[in-house]
Amino acid sequence: MTDTTDTMLEERLAKELAGRLLGYADDIAEEDGEDDETLAELEHMRDVADKAYAALSDLALHCHNRREDVAWGIARRAAEDAHALATFVGDWIEDMEDED
């Protein structure tokens, strides 16, 4: 019973973190203007994405070690998305800094 409960929690955590990161990216992308406030928000978002990538990578490894293939796959894909998001936002920040 505990293994099933742990697996369900791990799957929900992986899905929730991935959804939050993608929603956060959409909110920033919809904002108008590229001022100091937007740059600070982007830097914060990049930091959050970096931390999420590390946490999701740890979660994926944990799931893999427990042979929880479904949870591992979800966590791995979420970690890849977080890494891609952090890279995208990092590039966006560099472009904004180059314009100044």
BELZIWO-V799474 format. One record per helix or strand. SS is the DSSP state (h for helix, s for strand). FROM is the first residue (numbers start at 1). TO is the last residue. Records with the same first field share a line. If there is no record, write none. Layout:
SS->FROM-TO ; FROM-TO
//
This chain:
h->2-30 ; 36-65 ; 69-99
//
